[in-house]
Amino acid sequence: MKKKRICVLATGGTIASRPTPNGLMPALTGEELLAAVPEFKVACDVDCVQLLQLDSTNVQPEHWILMARAVAERRVQYDAFVITHGTDTMAYSAAALSAMLENIDRPVVFTGSQLPAGVPGTDAEQNLLTAFHAALGGRAGVYIAFGGKIIFGDDARKLCTMQLAAFASINRPLAGRFTGGHLTWLAETQTPTGAFRLHDQLDTRVAVLKIVPGLQPKMLELFVDAGCCAIILEGYGLGGIPDQESPANFLPAFTYAKEHGCRLVCTTQCTYDGVDMGCYEIGVRAQQLGVESGGRCTTEALLAKLMIELAEQGS
């Protein structure tokens, strides 16, 4: 039986870090990381590409483009991809590639660790094993493999800064679990609905504004004046943003944004369940002034989708 070909795209992160006088910094290559899971050299043919060597705090949209293009350029050569990545922005990168790699017909699995590879108690080896099993499982789509969970890439969020089970699936069941050395798929296979398409143009003029007590509507107008073409509003609960009953009435600011061609999309500060702007009068008024509902999408997923939509509308 022919062995599957797996391409590992290494980008740095905690999993690849080593101590320095100024704290942890990425240092290990992808090849060095793979030494932690030598069994997969037997189970499949593995090639490694060192795309980046970054603390994921420094990952930007141009790096998403680099990752997406790397997958697209090698898609026919390999059966699956594993991307090693820092945890802090992994959910953003996975959400971005979920949108950028439309109808991807291969598994693309992100993983990383809370503790560097090789240190006592590290979760690096287990997460790498989880990622490789998910990659070899053959289920098309973009995923995060972490803490024994397989999470759809556009529904993941990092909830913990230190706990090893750092990621959760938001508003969607897990794709799978890896326990006792065995992978169990919990969701139906994602079947591509059309031909593969790479979306590698992003318009980064998208901002996120969290609504908090005391925030003045002028801040929204300042974002518009700064050149934002879309703003994600993290409202309260089901999508609440102060209206004319509040000293901080955002309704005129919504009109200002609309007049200047800036899209407003509302999501929630709550972790789960999304927004329903038709539930309360306060949400209905916002929609009447052009604020769009983000539904059950995460902020991470909305950010990537808006960047793609803006870029393609402007092309």
N, C-alpha and C positions, 0 to 999 in steps of 0.2 A: 504494500500500500504506500502510495506516494506521501511523503511528509509534507505538512503544510508549511508555507513560508510566512514568517512573521517579521514585520519591520518595527523595530523599536526606535522611536523618535525621542531623544533625550533633551530636556530643556533646563535641567538644574533642579532647584528646589531643596527643601530640607532633606529629602531622601538622598541627595547627592552631596550633602554638606559635610564639612569638617571644621573643627574649632580653629579660630584665629584669635590673636590678641584682642580683636574688636568684636568677637562673637562668631556665630556660625556663618559660613559662606559656602556656596556651591563649589565643589572641587572635583568630585568623582565623575569620571566619564560614564557614558552609558554602558560601555563594555565592562567597566569595573562593577557597575550595579548588577549586571547579568551574572557575575560570578556568584551572587547570592542564591541563584536558582539554576544551578548547573544541569538539573534534570531536563530542562527544556531544550538544552542543546541536543539531547537525544530524541526528545519527543517531536521536535520540529526544527526546521532550518531558520535560524535567527540572524538577521542583519541589524546593525545598529548605526543610526545617523545622529551625530551630535549637532542638533539644530541650534541650541542656545545653552548658556551656562549662567542662568539668572536666578536670583531670589525672585519668587513669583510676584512679589510686591511691585517689581519693575516691569512686569509683563503688560504690554500695551496692545491696542488693536492691530498695529502693524505686525506684531508677533503672531496674532491669530491668523493673519493672512499668510505668514510664513508657514505655520503649521498646516493650514488648510491646503495650500499649494503643494506642500511636501506629500500629503496623503494623495491628492489628486494626481500628481505626476507619477506616483508609484502604485496607483490603485490596481492596475492590471498585473503588475509583477508579483504582488503579495496577496495572501489570503486574509490577512488581518493586520491591524496596527495597534501597538501599545505606546502610549505617550506618557513618559515620566515627567512629573510637573510638581511644582510647589503647591501646597494646599491653599494658601491664602486667596489666590485668584483662580483656582482650578475650576470652580463652578462657573465663573465668567467664561473661561476658555472653552469648557465643554458645551455651554449653551451656545457660544458663538459658532463652534464647529458643527453643532447640530443644525444650525440654520444655514451655514455656509456650504456644507456638503449635502446639498439636496439630493434625496434618493440614493444616498450612499449604499452600496450593495456589499459592503464588508463591515466587520466589527472594527470600531475605532474606540479603544479603551484607555481612558486616562487613569493614572494612579500616582501615588506619592506616599508620603509617610509623615507622621507627627514627630518621629525621632529619626535621626540620620541612620543610614544603613551601617551595620557593623557595631553599633553601640549596644550595651546591655538593655534588654527589654524593647528593642526596636520593633516596630510594626512593618518595617520595609519589606522583609522577605515574605511575610504573609500577604501583604497587599500586592506584591509582584506576582505571587502564585495565583491570587484571585484574578488579577488582570490577565495573566496568560491563559488560565482556564476559560475565562470569558471570551478571550480572543479565539481560542481553539474551538469554542462552542459554536462558532459560525453564525451567530445571530447578527444580522446587519443592523447598523445604527451606531450612534455615539453614546458611550456610557462612562460612568465613573465607577471604578472598582475600589472599594475602601471599607475597611472594618468588617469584612465578610459580606458586604452588600454590593449588589450590582444595581446602579441607579441610572435611569435614563438621563442623558446629558443635559437636557433642557429643563429638568425638574429637580436638580440637585442644589443644595446649599450647605455651606460649612456652618455648623452651629456651635462647635466647641473649639476653643483655642488650644487645649491641652489633652483632652480625652482622646483615646485612640479611635473610638467610634465617632469621628468628627463630623461626618456628613449624614444628611437625611434627605429622603425623597419628599418633595413638597407637592401636595395635592395629586399624587399619583402613586399607585402601589409600586413596590420594588419590582425591578425587572428580574432579579434573581438573588440567590444567597449562595455563599461558599462556606461550608462548614464540614469539619471532619475530613477534609481533603476532597470533598465532592461538591460539584456545582449543581444547583437545582434552579431551573428557570421557573419563574412564578408568573410571567406575563407572556402573552402571545408574541410570536415572532413579528418583528416589524418588517413587513414586505414593502419594498420600494414601489411607489405608485406610478413611476415614470422613469425616464432616462436620467442618468446621473447628471447633475449640473453643479458647477463650482461658482459660488458667489464670492468673488475675491475683491470686491470694491466696497469700502466702508466709508460712510460720512460720520466723522466723530463729533459733529456738532450736536451732541445729545448730552443732556445733563440730568441729574437726579436731585430733586429737592424734597427734603423730608419736612412735612408740616409738623410744627411743634407749637405749644402755647407760647404766645409772644412774638412769633415770626410775623413780620410785616409783609403785606402783599407787594411792597416795593421790591423785595428781594426777587420775586418772580419776574417783575419787569426788568430788573437788572440783568437777569439771565438772558432775557429776550434781547436787550440792548447789547449784550456781549456777543451776540451772533448765534445763539442757540436756535436750531431749526426744530428741535423737539425736546420736551422736558417731561420726564417721568415724575409724577407727583406721588409721593408716598403719604397717603392720607390716613385718617383714622378708621378703624373698623372696616365696614363694608364700602368705604370710599368717601368718608366725610372730610370736607374742607370748609372752613368757616365762611359763612355767607353774610347777608345784610343784618342778621341778628347779632353779629359779633363786631367789636371795635376793629378787629382785623378782618375786614370783609374782602375776600379774594375775588368776588364776582367782577368788579371792574378790571382787575388784572387779567382775568380770563379773556375778557373782550380785547384788552390791549394785545395779548399774545396772538389772538385770532387775527386781528387787524394787521399784525406784522408777519403773518404767515408761519407762526410757530405752532407746531402740534403739541397738545397737552394730553398725556395719557395717565390715568389714575390707577395706582395699585394701592396695596394696603401695607401698613407697618406690621400687621399681624403675620405670623409665620404661615399659618394654614388657612385654607378655604377661599382665598381670593376676595374680589370685590363684587358687589351687586349695587350699582349706582341707581337702580330703579326702586330700591327699597325705601329710602327716605327722601323727603322733599329736598333736603340739602344736596343730595346726589343728583336728583332730577334737574335742579336748577343749573348745576355745573354742566351736565350733559347738554342742556339747552343752549349753553354758551360755547359749545364745541369741545368740551373735555371728553375724551374717549375713555372707555372702560378697558382696563387691562385684564379683566376676567380673572382667571385662575393662574395666569402666567406669573412667574417670578420676576423680580426686578432684573436679575441676570439675563433671563431670556428676552425680556422686553428691550433691554439695551441693545443686544445684538440684532434683533429683528428691525428695530428702528434705524440702526446704522445702515443695514442693508437696504431697507426700503428708501431711505433718503438718498443713498448713493445711486440707486437704480432709477429713481424718479428724476434725478438731476442729470443722468447720462443721456 
